[in-house]
Amino acid sequence: MHRSELILDAAARLFRERGFHGVGTAEIGREAGISGPAIYRHFSSKDEILAALVERAVAGLLLRMRVPPDDPWERLDAMVEAMVGWAGAEREGVLIYVREGRFLVDPWRASLRRFVAGHLRTWEEAVAACRPDLAPADVTSSAWAINEMLLSIAGWSHAAREHPGLVALMQGLVRDGLRPAA
């Protein structure tokens, strides 16, 4: 494993346990098996380490979001499946993205904001395709609610995350939540 990956893995563990502000570069270095100053051969700052972790998490999601089916409801199901898979398989990265991403500084903060805006636009388009009758504010709120529910899976207990029918359960919750009221 490349030294920069060791540093990222060590930082991820420590950030998850104590938060971004609760960890110093010397601790990250010790955890990675190097001196704290040696970190600066690979990263310019602790902020850049956090940015690399968030970028790694985002890349994992983008790999899972494949070309969607034409049917709007099937597209929505595929998106739910991708998010559930990401939240379960890349739990540590998702938790850092959710909990620590807010501490990013520019230029990384601006990059994350652009990603989040584009990601939520994708969800809004999927919701609007399934429910063209919804007002734009309802589409936006629905997209945020779905996204936040699916992101929260990373923080669930192991038993809940490993439920064999989790994808189908989440797909059902999303579909049922978007159906018009009787």
MARDORO-761204 format. One record per residue: x, y, z of N, C-alpha, C in turn; residue in one letter. Coordinates in nm, 4 decimals, decimal comma, padded with zeros to 6 digits. Atoms other than C-alpha are relative to their C-alpha. Layout:
REM MARDORO-761204
n_east  n_north  n_up  ca_east  ca_north  ca_up  c_east  c_north  c_up  code
X  Y  Z  X  Y  Z  X  Y  Z  A $
...
//
This chain:
REM MARDORO-761204
n_east  n_north  n_up  ca_east  ca_north  ca_up  c_east  c_north  c_up  code
00,0848  -00,1181  00,0000  00,0000  00,0000  00,0000  00,0892  00,1243  00,0000  M $
-00,0748  -00,1254  00,0100  00,1294  00,3463  -00,0906  -00,0131  00,0768  00,1310  H $
-00,0019  -00,0728  -00,1266  00,2239  00,5670  00,2041  -00,1160  00,0986  00,0126  R $
00,1111  -00,0951  -00,0081  -00,0399  00,8288  00,1152  -00,1309  -00,0715  00,0349  S $
00,1195  00,0777  -00,0358  -00,3079  00,5574  00,1376  00,0018  -00,0393  00,1474  E $
-00,0122  00,0307  -00,1434  -00,1756  00,4546  00,4803  -00,0393  00,1216  00,0833  L $
00,0338  -00,1240  -00,0710  -00,2038  00,8168  00,5903  -00,1505  00,0232  -00,0050  I $
00,1446  -00,0205  00,0123  -00,5591  00,8440  00,4557  -00,0773  -00,0991  00,0859  L $
00,0702  00,1007  -00,0813  -00,6663  00,5189  00,6222  00,0119  00,0314  00,1485  D $
-00,0200  -00,0363  -00,1405  -00,5150  00,6284  00,9537  -00,0851  00,1219  00,0365  A $
00,0793  -00,1205  -00,0260  -00,6772  00,9713  00,9302  -00,1481  -00,0331  00,0045  A $
00,1420  00,0372  00,0022  -01,0129  00,8149  00,8434  -00,0412  -00,0623  00,1326  A $
00,0329  00,0644  -00,1292  -01,0048  00,5954  01,1544  -00,0059  00,1039  00,1116  R $
-00,0054  -00,0993  -00,1070  -00,9048  00,8846  01,3780  -00,1106  00,1044  -00,0116  L $
00,1079  -00,0976  00,0181  -01,1495  01,1338  01,2280  -00,1334  -00,0603  00,0401  F $
00,1261  00,0654  -00,0343  -01,4311  00,8809  01,2676  -00,0138  -00,0116  00,1516  R $
00,0035  00,0188  -00,1452  -01,3376  00,8186  01,6318  -00,0102  00,1318  00,0763  E $
-00,0105  -00,1216  -00,0796  -01,2607  01,1748  01,7446  -00,0357  00,1274  -00,0744  R $
00,0343  -00,1188  00,0767  -01,3616  01,4100  01,4665  00,1232  00,0700  -00,0542  G $
-00,1090  -00,0700  00,0684  -01,1516  01,6279  01,2403  00,0791  00,0883  00,0952  F $
-00,0686  -00,0939  -00,0886  -01,0739  01,8898  01,5066  00,0622  -00,0674  00,1213  H $
-00,0542  00,0720  -00,1150  -00,9914  01,6244  01,7684  00,1271  -00,0763  -00,0295  G $
-00,1164  00,0778  00,0433  -00,6927  01,4886  01,5763  00,1049  00,0933  -00,0592  V $
-00,1101  -00,0767  00,0580  -00,3524  01,6341  01,4915  00,0787  -00,0829  -00,0994  G $
-00,0790  00,0727  00,1007  -00,1110  01,5459  01,2152  00,0994  -00,0955  00,0643  T $
-00,0928  00,0912  -00,0683  00,1328  01,3921  01,4657  -00,0697  -00,1322  00,0326  A $
00,0763  00,1223  -00,0298  -00,1385  01,1462  01,5720  -00,0272  -00,0808  -00,1262  E $
00,0230  00,0696  00,1273  -00,2206  01,0663  01,2110  00,1271  -00,0713  -00,0419  I $
-00,1275  00,0617  00,0336  00,1479  01,0007  01,1485  00,0276  -00,1232  00,0829  G $
-00,0210  00,1173  -00,0875  00,1781  00,7700  01,4502  -00,0887  -00,1158  -00,0427  R $
00,0959  00,1038  00,0399  -00,1334  00,5805  01,3421  00,0403  -00,0640  -00,1332  E $
-00,0429  00,0502  00,1315  00,0102  00,5458  00,9895  00,1386  -00,0645  00,0057  A $
-00,1330  00,0593  -00,0132  00,3493  00,4335  01,1240  00,1119  00,0875  -00,0549  G $
-00,1032  -00,0941  00,0456  00,5402  00,7460  01,0184  00,0031  00,1175  00,0961  I $
-00,0035  -00,1190  -00,0846  00,6454  01,0684  01,1836  -00,1009  00,1020  -00,0520  S $
00,0954  -00,1034  00,0384  00,4027  01,3578  01,1823  00,0507  00,0876  -00,1137  G $
-00,0516  -00,0832  00,1091  00,6304  01,5766  00,9683  00,0087  -00,0727  -00,1343  P $
-00,0080  00,0751  00,1266  00,6619  01,2971  00,7092  -00,1313  00,0074  -00,0783  A $
00,1297  -00,0157  00,0671  00,2922  01,3500  00,6319  00,0097  00,1080  -00,1073  I $
-00,0069  -00,1146  00,0905  00,3873  01,6777  00,4625  00,0733  -00,0309  -00,1313  Y $
-00,0556  00,0428  00,1282  00,5737  01,4863  00,1927  -00,1121  -00,0452  -00,0940  R $
00,1123  00,0541  00,0766  00,2337  01,3566  00,0801  -00,1200  00,0947  -00,0053  H $
00,1139  -00,0922  -00,0092  -00,0190  01,6217  00,1890  00,0485  00,1327  00,0561  F $
-00,0442  -00,1323  -00,0441  00,0180  01,9951  00,2388  -00,0528  00,0365  00,1386  S $
00,0626  -00,0365  -00,1270  -00,2076  02,0032  00,5467  -00,1013  -00,1065  00,0409  S $
00,1084  00,0870  -00,0464  -00,4633  01,8220  00,7555  -00,1262  00,0271  -00,0812  K $
00,1148  -00,0340  00,0850  -00,7224  02,0062  00,5480  00,0047  -00,0778  -00,1313  D $
-00,0112  00,0753  00,1254  -00,5880  01,8407  00,2336  -00,0269  -00,1486  00,0222  E $
00,0304  00,1402  -00,0323  -00,6079  01,5003  00,4045  -00,1508  -00,0192  00,0047  I $
00,1462  00,0087  -00,0059  -00,9743  01,5626  00,4840  -00,0595  00,0089  -00,1398  L $
00,0504  -00,0146  00,1370  -01,0332  01,6779  00,1262  00,0203  -00,1285  -00,0788  A $
-00,0267  00,1255  00,0716  -00,8709  01,3609  -00,0086  -00,0951  -00,1098  00,0461  A $
00,0944  00,1006  -00,0508  -01,0918  01,1474  00,2162  -00,1410  00,0236  -00,0550  L $
00,1328  -00,0319  00,0543  -01,4077  01,3280  00,1043  -00,0036  -00,0307  -00,1494  V $
-00,0059  00,0295  00,1440  -01,2995  01,3043  -00,2603  -00,0027  -00,1506  -00,0260  E $
00,0004  00,1460  00,0139  -01,2339  00,9311  -00,2159  -00,1406  -00,0548  00,0215  R $
00,1373  00,0446  -00,0260  -01,5821  00,8846  -00,0696  -00,0914  00,0341  -00,1169  A $
00,0828  -00,0439  00,1124  -01,7466  01,0845  -00,3490  00,0282  -00,0854  -00,1236  V $
-00,0362  00,0838  00,1156  -01,5559  00,8848  -00,6109  -00,0655  -00,1380  00,0108  A $
00,0664  00,1294  -00,0203  -01,6962  00,5653  -00,4586  -00,1460  00,0047  -00,0386  G $
00,1408  -00,0140  00,0384  -02,0498  00,6933  -00,5048  -00,0131  00,0145  -00,1511  L $
00,0091  -00,0223  00,1446  -01,9879  00,8131  -00,8585  00,0211  -00,1300  -00,0780  L $
-00,0212  00,1284  00,0663  -01,8600  00,4672  -00,9521  -00,1254  -00,0868  00,0044  L $
00,1214  00,0814  -00,0152  -02,1842  00,3142  -00,8282  -00,1187  00,0552  -00,0786  R $
00,1103  -00,0629  00,0726  -02,4120  00,5616  -01,0065  00,0220  -00,0224  -00,1489  M $
-00,0192  00,0342  00,1415  -02,4307  00,4001  -01,3481  -00,1073  00,0655  -00,0859  R $
00,0987  -00,0566  00,0920  -02,6286  00,4994  -01,6546  -00,1378  -00,0520  00,0412  V $
00,1304  00,0420  -00,0531  -02,9877  00,4959  -01,5313  -00,0929  -00,0570  -00,1084  P $
00,1013  00,0508  00,0938  -03,2710  00,2996  -01,6919  -00,0911  00,1137  -00,0483  P $
00,0900  -00,1016  00,0550  -03,5231  00,4903  -01,9049  -00,1243  00,0207  00,0852  D $
00,1207  -00,0103  -00,0818  -03,8223  00,4138  -01,6809  00,0314  00,0804  00,1265  D $
-00,0314  -00,0855  -00,1160  -03,8353  00,6845  -01,4082  00,0035  -00,0749  00,1329  P $
00,0029  00,0724  -00,1269  -03,9279  00,4451  -01,1274  00,1163  -00,0985  00,0097  W $
-00,1170  00,0890  00,0007  -03,6581  00,1973  -01,2295  00,1280  00,0803  00,0214  E $
-00,1149  -00,0892  -00,0217  -03,4099  00,4867  -01,2416  00,0110  00,0325  00,1484  R $
00,0004  -00,0298  -00,1428  -03,5120  00,5824  -00,8899  00,0477  -00,1205  00,0804  L $
-00,0436  00,1220  -00,0689  -03,4701  00,2205  -00,7751  00,1505  -00,0202  -00,0136  D $
-00,1433  00,0175  00,0232  -03,1219  00,2067  -00,9317  00,0810  00,0996  00,0834  A $
-00,0689  -00,1009  -00,0798  -03,0217  00,5289  -00,7573  -00,0022  -00,0368  00,1483  M $
00,0095  00,0448  -00,1393  -03,1479  00,3978  -00,4222  00,0982  -00,1150  00,0232  V $
-00,0907  00,1137  -00,0135  -02,9569  00,0743  -00,4772  00,1461  00,0462  00,0066  E $
-00,1370  -00,0518  -00,0008  -02,6372  00,2686  -00,5534  00,0337  00,0655  00,1337  A $
-00,0252  -00,0686  -00,1270  -02,6689  00,4835  -00,2421  00,0060  -00,0972  00,1169  M $
-00,0013  00,0998  -00,1073  -02,7516  00,1879  -00,0149  00,1308  -00,0782  -00,0055  V $
-00,1249  00,0733  00,0146  -02,4558  -00,0047  -00,1544  00,1200  00,0807  00,0438  G $
-00,1096  -00,0889  -00,0378  -02,2252  00,2916  -00,1093  00,0052  00,0192  00,1506  W $
00,0047  -00,0242  -00,1439  -02,3398  00,3629  00,2465  00,0406  -00,1239  00,0794  A $
-00,0381  00,1231  -00,0690  -02,2886  -00,0018  00,3407  00,1435  -00,0399  -00,0247  G $
-00,1335  00,0484  00,0365  -01,9673  -00,0849  00,1560  00,1099  00,0996  00,0361  A $
-00,1018  -00,1015  -00,0256  -01,7866  00,2441  00,2146  -00,0385  00,0847  00,1202  E $
00,0539  -00,0636  -00,1194  -01,9228  00,3230  00,5585  00,0906  00,1088  00,0557  R $
-00,0909  -00,0960  -00,0611  -01,6154  00,4961  00,6962  00,0107  00,1275  -00,0842  E $
-00,0088  -00,1155  00,0883  -01,5829  00,7231  00,3933  -00,1281  00,0816  -00,0010  G $
00,1288  -00,0701  -00,0010  -01,9531  00,8060  00,3964  -00,0155  00,0785  00,1298  V $
00,0110  -00,0703  -00,1285  -01,9410  00,8942  00,7661  00,0894  00,1239  00,0030  L $
-00,0876  -00,1174  00,0059  -01,6453  01,1254  00,7064  -00,0619  00,1054  -00,0903  I $
00,0679  -00,0922  00,0921  -01,8270  01,2813  00,4099  -00,1133  00,0742  00,0723  Y $
00,1175  -00,0572  -00,0661  -02,1397  01,3375  00,6223  00,0394  00,0855  00,1210  V $
-00,0287  -00,0657  -00,1274  -01,9859  01,4350  00,9559  00,1118  00,1033  -00,0058  R $
-00,1182  -00,0859  -00,0018  -01,6549  01,5990  00,8712  00,0113  00,0902  -00,1225  E $
-00,0078  -00,0789  00,1220  -01,7095  01,7373  00,5200  -00,0286  00,1471  00,0214  G $
00,0338  -00,1411  -00,0271  -01,8497  02,0566  00,6697  00,1210  00,0818  00,0443  R $
-00,1200  -00,0714  -00,0446  -01,5000  02,1419  00,7961  00,0986  00,0274  -00,1130  F $
-00,0870  -00,0287  00,1127  -01,3510  02,1599  00,4492  00,0166  00,1500  -00,0180  L $
-00,0269  -00,1402  00,0328  -01,1907  02,4892  00,3564  00,0136  00,0093  -00,1517  V $
-00,0171  -00,0191  00,1441  -01,1698  02,6386  00,0083  00,1434  -00,0316  -00,0393  D $
00,0908  00,0194  00,1131  -01,0951  02,5315  -00,2583  -00,0837  -00,1284  00,0085  P $
00,0682  00,1290  -00,0088  -01,2168  02,1896  -00,1438  -00,1468  00,0150  00,0375  W $
00,1395  -00,0231  -00,0386  -01,5347  02,3263  00,0145  -00,0833  00,0335  -00,1241  R $
00,0722  -00,0386  00,1221  -01,6373  02,4837  -00,3167  -00,0198  -00,1222  -00,0901  A $
00,0108  00,1213  00,0814  -01,5683  02,1566  -00,4967  -00,1081  -00,0930  00,0549  S $
00,1023  00,0850  -00,0609  -01,7818  01,9610  -00,2491  -00,1388  00,0595  -00,0210  L $
00,1307  -00,0644  00,0217  -02,0642  02,2153  -00,2780  -00,0496  -00,0233  -00,1425  R $
00,0393  00,0267  00,1389  -02,0616  02,1731  -00,6571  -00,0448  -00,1449  -00,0162  R $
00,0398  00,1398  00,0079  -02,0734  01,7948  -00,6193  -00,1380  -00,0201  00,0620  F $
00,1285  00,0170  -00,0698  -02,3601  01,8101  -00,3674  -00,1131  00,0608  -00,0819  V $
00,1044  -00,0639  00,0818  -02,5554  02,0522  -00,5861  -00,0340  -00,0872  -00,1210  A $
00,0242  00,0869  00,1153  -02,5132  01,8262  -00,8898  -00,0666  -00,1304  00,0392  G $
00,0580  00,1249  -00,0499  -02,5945  01,5141  -00,6895  -00,1480  00,0201  00,0340  H $
00,1400  -00,0268  -00,0356  -02,9121  01,6693  -00,5515  -00,0836  00,0343  -00,1231  L $
00,0716  -00,0241  00,1265  -03,0074  01,7932  -00,8995  -00,0386  -00,1325  -00,0648  R $
00,0292  00,1329  00,0557  -02,9858  01,4304  -01,0143  -00,1185  -00,0624  00,0725  T $
00,1131  00,0528  -00,0761  -03,2200  01,3276  -00,7330  -00,1281  00,0776  -00,0319  W $
00,1180  -00,0811  00,0339  -03,4549  01,6172  -00,8110  -00,0555  -00,0403  -00,1360  E $
00,0453  00,0427  00,1328  -03,4680  01,5119  -01,1766  -00,0697  -00,1356  00,0070  E $
00,0608  00,1331  -00,0137  -03,5447  01,1538  -01,0748  -00,1373  00,0102  00,0666  A $
00,1284  -00,0184  -00,0695  -03,8191  01,2619  -00,8339  -00,1007  00,0655  -00,0931  V $
00,0908  -00,0711  00,0910  -03,9704  01,5033  -01,0888  -00,0481  -00,0905  -00,1129  A $
00,0406  00,0921  00,1062  -03,9728  01,2302  -01,3545  -00,1058  -00,0981  00,0499  A $
00,0995  00,0914  -00,0584  -04,1671  01,0014  -01,1205  -00,1278  00,0728  00,0387  C $
00,1140  -00,0781  -00,0473  -04,3950  01,2774  -00,9914  -00,0026  00,1370  -00,0656  R $
00,0008  -00,1296  00,0698  -04,4324  01,5494  -01,2562  -00,1042  00,0973  00,0551  P $
00,1043  -00,0835  -00,0584  -04,7338  01,6801  -01,0610  00,0479  00,0794  00,1212  D $
-00,0471  -00,0676  -00,1212  -04,5224  01,7954  -00,7654  00,0500  00,1408  -00,0307  L $
-00,0542  -00,1361  00,0083  -04,4421  02,1605  -00,7104  00,1525  -00,0080  00,0147  A $
-00,1462  00,0034  -00,0096  -04,0697  02,2415  -00,7462  00,0531  -00,0081  00,1437  P $
-00,0453  00,0054  -00,1399  -04,0342  02,3001  -00,3696  -00,0183  -00,1396  00,0581  A $
00,0236  00,1365  -00,0483  -04,1840  01,9554  -00,3025  00,1006  -00,0975  -00,0603  D $
-00,1022  00,0832  00,0644  -03,9453  01,7972  -00,5528  00,1323  00,0151  00,0741  V $
-00,1262  -00,0262  -00,0700  -03,6479  01,9626  -00,3821  -00,0008  -00,0624  00,1392  T $
00,0090  00,0568  -00,1351  -03,7649  01,8634  -00,0335  00,0043  -00,1518  -00,0034  S $
-00,0003  00,1461  00,0132  -03,8282  01,5068  -00,1462  00,1397  -00,0515  -00,0314  S $
-00,1360  00,0420  00,0362  -03,4823  01,4809  -00,3042  00,0921  00,0060  00,1212  A $
-00,0816  -00,0125  -00,1217  -03,3174  01,6073  00,0150  -00,0355  -00,1096  00,1000  W $
00,0425  00,1003  -00,0975  -03,5233  01,3724  00,2335  00,0509  -00,1388  -00,0384  A $
-00,0471  00,1314  00,0463  -03,4388  01,0671  00,0227  00,1506  -00,0096  00,0188  I $
-00,1457  00,0014  -00,0094  -03,0701  01,1567  00,0059  00,0455  -00,0132  00,1452  N $
-00,0400  00,0045  -00,1408  -03,0419  01,2176  00,3807  -00,0341  -00,1336  00,0643  E $
00,0364  00,1317  -00,0541  -03,2272  00,8962  00,4657  00,1030  -00,1041  -00,0420  M $
-00,0935  00,0999  00,0505  -02,9932  00,6938  00,2465  00,1408  00,0218  00,0542  L $
-00,1307  -00,0268  -00,0606  -02,6796  00,8661  00,3766  00,0060  -00,0490  00,1442  L $
00,0019  00,0389  -00,1413  -02,7877  00,7866  00,7324  00,0304  -00,1478  00,0205  S $
-00,0250  00,1439  -00,0120  -02,7474  00,4135  00,6621  00,1412  -00,0267  00,0504  I $
-00,1387  00,0201  -00,0428  -02,3719  00,4484  00,7159  00,0132  00,0029  00,1520  A $
-00,0057  -00,0091  -00,1455  -02,4400  00,5309  01,0817  -00,0822  -00,1043  00,0731  G $
00,0837  00,1024  -00,0627  -02,6756  00,2400  01,1443  00,0858  -00,1120  00,0586  W $
-00,0683  00,1159  -00,0561  -02,5840  -00,0691  01,3443  00,0372  -00,0978  -00,1115  S $
-00,0441  00,0999  00,0978  -02,4063  -00,3518  01,1647  -00,1175  -00,0870  -00,0441  H $
00,1136  00,0880  00,0331  -02,7184  -00,5715  01,1823  -00,0986  00,0698  -00,0937  A $
00,0938  -00,0739  00,0856  -02,9371  -00,3012  01,0273  00,0587  00,0224  -00,1390  A $
-00,0653  -00,0226  00,1303  -02,6839  -00,2226  00,7517  00,0105  -00,1284  -00,0812  R $
-00,0202  00,1273  00,0694  -02,6411  -00,5912  00,6688  -00,1313  -00,0756  -00,0241  E $
00,1303  00,0632  00,0237  -03,0148  -00,6682  00,6488  -00,0049  -00,0439  -00,1464  H $
-00,0054  00,0485  00,1385  -03,0422  -00,8885  00,3371  -00,1009  00,0672  -00,0940  P $
00,0998  -00,0651  00,0843  -03,3495  -00,7052  00,2119  00,0048  00,1513  00,0072  G $
-00,0079  -00,1445  -00,0230  -03,2228  -00,3528  00,2834  -00,0262  00,0807  -00,1265  L $
00,0205  -00,0762  00,1248  -03,2118  -00,2374  -00,0798  -00,1481  00,0043  -00,0343  V $
00,1431  00,0051  00,0334  -03,5675  -00,3540  -00,1460  -00,0824  00,0802  00,1010  A $
00,0714  -00,0766  -00,1022  -03,6843  -00,2024  00,1838  00,0106  00,1496  -00,0277  L $
-00,0200  -00,1429  00,0280  -03,5334  00,1372  00,0996  -00,0691  00,0405  -00,1303  M $
00,0710  -00,0298  00,1254  -03,6676  00,1222  -00,2557  -00,1497  00,0137  00,0268  Q $
00,1418  -00,0066  -00,0341  -04,0133  00,0528  -00,1125  -00,0345  00,1265  00,0767  G $
00,0256  -00,1228  -00,0764  -03,9882  00,3389  00,1366  00,0014  00,1230  -00,0900  L $
-00,0072  -00,1147  00,0921  -03,8836  00,5810  -00,1355  -00,1197  00,0023  -00,0927  V $
00,1159  00,0067  00,0914  -04,1509  00,4637  -00,3781  -00,1278  00,0359  00,0734  R $
00,1233  -00,0280  -00,0759  -04,4231  00,4675  -00,1100  -00,0071  00,1463  00,0424  D $
-00,0033  -00,1406  -00,0408  -04,3102  00,8108  00,0089  -00,0332  00,0956  -00,1142  G $
00,0256  -00,0877  00,1150  -04,3430  00,9501  -00,3421  -00,1376  -00,0219  -00,0641  L $
00,1318  00,0245  00,0606  -04,6801  00,7991  -00,4280  -00,0968  00,1086  00,0434  R $
00,1004  -00,1010  -00,0371  -04,9655  01,0484  -00,4394  -00,0898  -00,0513  00,1132  P $
00,0941  00,0364  -00,1081  -05,1834  01,0494  -00,1308  -00,1349  -00,0330  -00,0587  A $
00,1322  00,0430  00,0513  -05,5151  00,8770  -00,1808  -00,1033  00,1062  00,0260  A $
//
